[in-house]
Amino acid sequence: MHDFVYKGKSLYCEDVPVERIAAEVGTPLYLYSRATLERHFSVFDGAFSAVPHLTCYSVKACSNIAILRLFARLGAGVDVVSGGEIFRALKAGVPPAKIVYSGVGKKRAEIEYALQCDILQFNVESAQELELISQVAEALGKKARIALRINPDVDPKTHPYISTGLKKNKFGIKIEAALDEYTKAAGLPGIQVTGIACHIGSQITEVSPFVDALKRVKAFVQALSARGIAIAYLDIGGGLGITYNEETPPHPSEYAGAVISELQGMNCTLILEPGRVIVGNAGALVARVLYTKKSDAKNFIVVDAAMNDLVRPSLYDAFHEIRPVQITGAPGIAADIVGPICESGDFLARSRQIPDLARGELIAVMSAGAYGFSMSSNYNSRPRAAEVLVSGDSFSVIRQRETCEDMVRLESIPDYLT
């Protein structure tokens, strides 16, 4: 459920016409609904109210500090994968004690920064990373709280690019080797073992892969206990999918019920890392039609948003619903919705049935709140879009549109070229 609805013939975000926002802010722009964000977080977090837990929103899904602040005020922690995401979280007011640091390539400086901030936990993804964290922590006179991310070799039944829990994926430590790594970790001077972590993928639309992974994790925790290693936190990651087209993902309450049932008897705090399920359907990318073009083979609608703004269709062949911002009654046509970038892969939709839009009309690319702006780039030297947060009958620009000067601000011409 989201708060993008037609009132009459106009698309609204909550109580604000999308056309009004586009007229004042310009296009392309990312548009988020505060009501949807808050409701999605509360429904997900509330589904686990029966057990000790911490919901750590996955910053990579949508990292604007206003949105992070919104979740922090609801009691959220965050899952981060870089020093930059730690900085964003702290800037937004997230307590360090609610920050979990994942990711396969943590640099020494990032580890130092996280230790100095006193974050809750590192989710460690390799033996070498574990050793480096211990060295850095010991040098700082600290103990790093860690979990090892184990790879349970479970098929999440999702796109291969966002599958993370199979043996062939780069993530985590294979479950067969993790027991010895935990024993090693318990003896390292800069390490305090606090948890176990597991994440099998993203946009998962069935409960069964989560349950399969949890069964393996539960058995592993029992093996750790037999070695005298106690686990305080069980981080089961994120990955619950949303509806983009015809998917029917489980409701958070169904997901929570299956997880809680499987974890009966385990005396630990659950850490959850939802991202897409919270923000995906809470955001849309708004673009304006620049030109229409017909060839013998296809119809094209050229808009001012492109693959640099929303890369998911080009990268994953992902489906995003396209809605006209104004219903005009124009006949439907089959068309490719494409952007200005000099790539044949620059499309937002292909062979899509859509009203025959005219120059100047607006479209909304739906379900773009997750991995939309956060994966955008300056390819073709295109300034990144503005971000706007709607709250009831008002809206705020939470990221100004980039300018050309912004894009070159950190560049310089060496003296020998002057």
C-alpha distance (Angstrom), angle and dihedral (degrees) to the residues before:
residue distance angle dihedral
M1 . . .
H2 3.80 . .
D3 3.79 140.2 .
F4 3.81 100.7 -115.2
V5 3.81 103.4 109.6
Y6 3.78 139.7 152.3
K7 3.78 116.3 -111.8
G8 3.75 105.3 -169.4
K9 3.80 104.2 -38.6
S10 3.83 96.7 -30.3
L11 3.81 127.7 91.3
Y12 3.80 112.9 -127.9
C13 3.78 132.9 -167.6
E14 3.79 101.8 -146.3
D15 3.82 102.6 -47.6
V16 3.80 98.9 -23.1
P17 3.82 124.2 90.9
V18 3.80 109.6 -120.8
E19 3.81 88.8 -140.8
R20 3.81 90.3 60.6
I21 3.80 92.3 52.4
A22 3.81 91.9 48.3
A23 3.80 91.0 49.4
E24 3.81 92.1 52.4
V25 3.82 101.0 37.0
G26 3.80 102.7 28.1
T27 3.78 129.3 -133.7
P28 2.93 148.4 -37.1
L29 3.78 95.8 39.0
Y30 3.78 138.3 156.6
L31 3.77 112.9 -128.0
Y32 3.82 124.1 -162.3
S33 3.79 131.6 -173.4
R34 3.80 115.4 -136.7
A35 3.82 91.8 -160.0
T36 3.80 91.8 54.2
L37 3.80 93.2 46.5
E38 3.79 92.8 50.5
R39 3.78 94.1 44.2
H40 3.81 94.1 48.3
F41 3.80 92.6 49.0
S42 3.80 93.3 46.6
V43 3.81 93.5 48.3
F44 3.80 92.6 49.1
D45 3.79 95.8 43.4
G46 3.79 92.8 42.9
A47 3.79 91.6 53.9
F48 3.82 88.1 69.9
S49 3.79 96.8 45.0
A50 3.81 92.1 115.5
V51 3.82 92.8 67.8
P52 3.82 135.6 46.4
H53 3.78 104.7 -93.1
L54 3.78 147.2 148.7
T55 3.79 120.2 -145.7
C56 3.80 107.2 -146.7
Y57 3.79 109.1 -169.4
S58 3.81 112.1 -138.1
V59 3.80 103.8 -116.0
K60 3.80 94.7 -160.9
A61 3.80 91.0 69.1
C62 3.82 93.6 65.7
S63 3.78 118.1 -14.8
N64 3.80 107.2 -176.6
I65 3.80 107.9 138.5
A66 3.81 92.5 -131.5
I67 3.79 89.9 59.5
L68 3.81 91.1 45.0
R69 3.81 88.6 51.5
L70 3.80 90.4 50.6
F71 3.81 91.1 54.9
A72 3.81 93.4 42.2
R73 3.81 89.0 56.9
L74 3.80 87.7 55.1
G75 3.82 90.2 55.1
A76 3.78 99.3 -98.0
G77 3.76 127.6 152.7
V78 3.80 121.4 -156.9
D79 3.78 139.7 -121.8
V80 3.81 110.2 -142.3
V81 3.80 134.1 -175.0
S82 3.81 102.7 -169.6
G83 3.77 143.9 32.0
G84 3.79 87.7 -108.1
E85 3.79 91.0 59.0
I86 3.81 89.9 50.0
F87 3.81 88.3 53.0
R88 3.81 91.2 49.7
A89 3.80 91.9 48.6
L90 3.80 93.2 50.7
K91 3.81 91.0 45.1
A92 3.80 87.8 54.6
G93 3.81 92.6 51.2
V94 3.81 100.9 -103.9
P95 3.84 108.9 154.8
P96 3.84 112.2 -116.6
A97 3.81 87.8 -129.0
K98 3.82 87.6 67.5
I99 3.82 97.5 50.7
V100 3.81 121.1 104.6
Y101 3.81 116.6 -170.6
S102 3.82 116.4 -148.3
G103 3.82 131.3 163.9
V104 3.80 137.0 105.8
G105 3.82 99.0 -114.6
K106 3.79 111.0 49.9
K107 3.81 111.6 165.5
R108 3.81 123.3 -140.2
A109 3.80 92.1 -110.9
E110 3.80 90.8 50.7
I111 3.81 91.0 49.9
E112 3.82 90.5 50.2
Y113 3.79 90.7 49.2
A114 3.80 92.7 49.9
L115 3.81 91.9 48.4
Q116 3.78 92.5 48.6
C117 3.81 88.8 50.9
D118 3.83 89.1 50.3
I119 3.80 96.5 -132.0
L120 3.79 121.2 -168.6
Q121 3.80 99.7 -110.2
F122 3.80 147.8 -16.2
N123 3.80 115.0 -134.5
V124 3.81 99.2 -146.3
E125 3.80 118.9 -149.3
S126 3.83 105.5 -175.4
A127 3.79 143.5 23.2
Q128 3.81 92.0 -113.3
E129 3.80 91.8 51.3
L130 3.80 89.8 51.6
E131 3.80 91.1 53.5
L132 3.82 92.7 48.2
I133 3.81 92.9 49.1
S134 3.81 89.6 51.5
Q135 3.81 91.8 49.5
V136 3.81 93.4 48.2
A137 3.80 93.0 45.5
E138 3.80 92.9 48.4
A139 3.82 90.8 49.8
L140 3.81 89.0 53.0
G141 3.79 92.7 46.3
K142 3.79 91.2 -115.5
K143 3.78 140.3 118.6
A144 3.79 116.0 -127.1
R145 3.78 113.6 -140.6
I146 3.79 106.6 -138.3
A147 3.75 145.6 179.5
L148 3.77 122.5 -169.0
R149 3.76 114.2 -128.2
I150 3.78 104.8 -132.7
N151 3.77 122.4 -157.9
P152 3.82 107.6 -137.7
D153 3.84 95.5 -171.9
V154 3.81 93.4 -123.8
D155 3.81 121.7 153.6
P156 3.83 107.7 -127.7
K157 3.83 91.7 -165.9
T158 3.77 93.7 -129.9
H159 3.81 137.4 113.9
P160 3.83 109.3 -48.4
Y161 3.81 91.7 -126.0
I162 3.82 90.8 61.9
S163 3.79 98.3 38.6
T164 3.81 109.9 110.1
G165 3.81 108.2 163.0
L166 3.82 103.0 70.0
K167 3.80 125.7 99.2
K168 3.80 90.9 -113.2
N169 3.83 92.7 56.5
K170 3.80 121.6 97.0
F171 3.79 94.2 -126.8
G172 3.77 129.9 100.9
I173 3.79 135.5 -14.6
K174 3.77 118.5 -65.0
I175 3.76 110.0 -102.8
E176 3.81 93.3 -123.4
A177 3.81 91.5 61.5
A178 3.80 99.0 36.1
L179 3.82 96.8 83.2
D180 3.80 92.2 63.3
E181 3.81 90.7 43.7
Y182 3.81 89.9 55.2
T183 3.80 90.7 50.8
K184 3.79 88.7 50.6
A185 3.81 92.0 46.7
A186 3.80 91.8 52.6
G187 3.81 89.1 59.4
L188 3.82 98.4 47.1
P189 3.82 114.7 107.7
G190 3.82 97.0 -134.8
I191 3.79 97.2 43.9
Q192 3.79 135.4 90.3
V193 3.81 112.3 -174.9
T194 3.79 107.9 -139.9
G195 3.77 108.0 151.9
I196 3.76 155.5 -0.5
A197 3.79 125.3 -118.3
C198 3.78 135.0 -158.9
H199 3.81 132.3 172.0
I200 3.80 121.3 170.6
G201 3.79 104.8 -176.8
S202 3.78 148.9 -64.1
Q203 3.83 137.0 -80.8
I204 3.82 91.2 26.1
T205 3.79 111.5 172.6
E206 3.81 101.2 -173.7
V207 3.80 132.0 65.2
S208 3.81 95.4 -143.7
P209 3.84 98.0 78.3
F210 3.81 90.1 53.8
V211 3.80 91.0 49.7
D212 3.81 92.4 47.4
A213 3.80 90.7 52.0
L214 3.80 92.3 46.6
K215 3.79 92.5 52.6
R216 3.80 89.2 57.2
V217 3.79 92.7 44.4
K218 3.79 92.1 49.7
A219 3.81 91.7 52.6
F220 3.79 89.0 47.7
V221 3.82 92.2 52.4
Q222 3.80 88.7 53.4
A223 3.80 89.7 52.4
L224 3.80 89.6 51.2
S225 3.79 90.7 50.6
A226 3.79 89.6 54.0
R227 3.81 87.4 58.5
G228 3.79 91.7 50.3
I229 3.81 95.5 -104.5
A230 3.80 112.0 134.3
I231 3.79 122.3 -157.5
A232 3.82 120.3 -146.0
Y233 3.83 98.4 174.9
L234 3.77 130.1 40.8
D235 3.81 110.1 -165.5
I236 3.80 109.5 -165.4
G237 3.80 95.0 177.0
G238 3.77 124.5 -140.6
G239 3.77 133.5 -90.2
L240 3.80 104.7 134.8
G241 3.79 107.2 149.8
I242 3.79 134.7 -133.0
T243 3.78 136.2 -146.0
Y244 3.79 112.2 -89.8
N245 3.79 96.5 154.3
E246 3.80 123.6 -24.1
E247 3.81 99.4 -16.8
T248 3.80 116.8 128.8
P249 3.81 105.4 -159.2
P250 3.80 118.9 -179.0
H251 3.79 118.8 -94.0
P252 3.82 113.3 -106.3
S253 3.80 89.2 -110.1
E254 3.81 90.9 57.8
Y255 3.80 90.8 46.7
A256 3.81 91.2 47.7
G257 3.78 92.7 47.9
A258 3.79 91.9 54.2
V259 3.80 92.8 46.5
I260 3.80 95.3 46.6
S261 3.79 91.5 47.0
E262 3.79 92.1 52.0
L263 3.80 93.4 48.2
Q264 3.79 97.0 53.7
G265 3.79 111.0 141.2
M266 3.80 96.4 21.4
N267 3.79 113.3 124.3
C268 3.79 101.7 -150.6
T269 3.78 142.8 99.3
L270 3.79 114.8 -100.4
I271 3.81 118.5 -130.6
L272 3.81 116.3 -159.3
E273 3.80 125.9 -169.6
P274 3.82 109.0 -162.9
G275 3.79 118.4 170.5
R276 3.79 117.8 145.9
V277 3.81 93.9 35.8
I278 3.82 89.6 58.8
V279 3.80 102.8 40.9
G280 3.82 107.1 17.3
N281 3.80 99.7 88.7
A282 3.81 92.4 30.0
G283 3.80 92.6 75.0
A284 3.81 140.3 57.3
L285 3.78 135.0 -174.5
V286 3.79 111.8 -130.3
A287 3.81 118.7 -155.0
R288 3.80 137.8 170.4
V289 3.79 126.3 -129.7
L290 3.80 111.1 -112.2
Y291 3.80 100.7 177.7
T292 3.78 142.5 -11.8
K293 3.76 119.9 -139.7
K294 3.80 133.2 -174.1
S295 3.77 126.8 -160.9
D296 3.79 131.6 175.6
A297 3.81 89.0 -96.9
K298 3.82 105.8 33.6
N299 3.75 150.8 9.0
F300 3.79 116.4 -123.8
I301 3.79 129.4 -161.1
V302 3.81 108.8 -164.2
V303 3.82 113.1 -155.8
D304 3.79 133.4 179.9
A305 3.82 94.0 -111.7
A306 3.78 118.4 81.6
M307 3.79 145.4 175.0
N308 3.80 89.6 -75.4
D309 3.81 87.2 62.3
L310 3.82 97.3 42.5
V311 3.79 114.7 12.4
R312 3.82 99.0 172.2
P313 3.84 96.7 92.9
S314 3.81 91.8 50.5
L315 3.81 95.9 39.5
Y316 3.80 101.3 40.6
D317 3.81 101.8 14.1
A318 3.79 82.0 -117.1
F319 3.79 122.9 -179.6
H320 3.80 120.4 -125.6
E321 3.78 121.1 176.6
I322 3.81 112.5 -118.8
R323 3.80 116.3 -146.9
P324 3.81 128.1 -175.4
V325 3.79 109.9 -125.0
Q326 3.81 89.1 -141.3
I327 3.79 121.9 37.3
T328 3.80 105.0 -137.3
G329 3.78 102.2 167.9
A330 3.81 91.6 -117.7
P331 3.82 114.6 158.7
G332 3.78 117.9 -95.5
I333 3.78 122.4 -106.0
A334 3.79 136.1 178.4
A335 3.80 108.5 -112.0
D336 3.77 145.4 156.1
I337 3.81 112.5 -120.4
V338 3.79 104.5 -145.6
G339 3.79 139.9 171.2
P340 3.81 136.3 -134.4
I341 3.82 97.1 -97.1
C342 3.80 119.5 119.6
E343 3.82 95.5 -117.5
S344 3.78 130.9 96.0
G345 3.80 85.5 -138.7
D346 3.81 90.8 63.6
F347 3.78 101.1 109.4
L348 3.79 138.2 123.1
A349 3.81 94.2 -163.9
R350 3.79 136.8 -0.3
S351 3.80 129.7 -148.0
R352 3.79 89.3 -5.2
Q353 3.79 123.8 166.2
I354 3.79 104.3 -125.0
P355 3.80 138.1 149.0
D356 3.79 112.2 -85.0
L357 3.80 95.5 -97.8
A358 3.79 122.9 -154.9
R359 3.79 130.3 -142.7
G360 3.78 112.1 -74.6
E361 3.80 96.4 23.6
L362 3.80 120.0 126.2
I363 3.78 131.4 -124.5
A364 3.79 131.2 -166.9
V365 3.80 117.5 -144.7
M366 3.78 101.4 -151.1
S367 3.83 132.1 -144.3
A368 3.80 90.2 27.0
G369 3.80 98.5 130.6
A370 3.81 94.1 99.3
Y371 3.80 121.7 62.6
G372 3.77 90.3 -7.2
F373 3.78 112.1 105.7
S374 3.81 91.4 11.9
M375 3.84 90.4 63.5
S376 3.79 95.5 40.4
S377 3.80 122.2 118.4
N378 3.79 144.5 -173.8
Y379 3.80 94.4 -108.5
N380 3.81 110.7 157.5
S381 3.83 85.1 17.1
R382 3.77 90.9 -79.2
P383 3.82 113.7 160.8
R384 3.79 112.1 -122.4
A385 3.78 119.4 -104.7
A386 3.79 128.0 -97.1
E387 3.81 119.3 -104.2
V388 3.80 121.1 -139.1
L389 3.81 130.3 -171.0
V390 3.81 118.3 -156.0
S391 3.79 120.5 -153.8
G392 3.78 114.4 -178.3
D393 3.80 108.8 -58.5
S394 3.81 96.3 -11.0
F395 3.78 137.2 64.3
S396 3.81 138.2 -157.0
V397 3.80 130.5 -155.5
I398 3.80 101.8 -126.0
R399 3.80 94.4 179.6
Q400 3.77 123.0 26.6
R401 3.78 117.5 -132.2
E402 3.79 110.0 -95.2
T403 3.78 118.7 -111.4
C404 3.79 129.7 -147.3
E405 3.80 87.8 -107.1
D406 3.82 89.5 55.7
M407 3.80 89.9 54.5
V408 3.81 95.1 55.5
R409 3.82 97.9 34.1
L410 3.82 94.0 106.7
E411 3.81 95.6 41.4
S412 3.81 126.4 92.9
I413 3.78 140.0 -176.4
P414 3.84 113.4 -126.0
D415 3.78 119.2 -121.9
Y416 3.81 93.3 -110.4
L417 3.81 89.5 64.7
T418 3.80 95.3 51.2
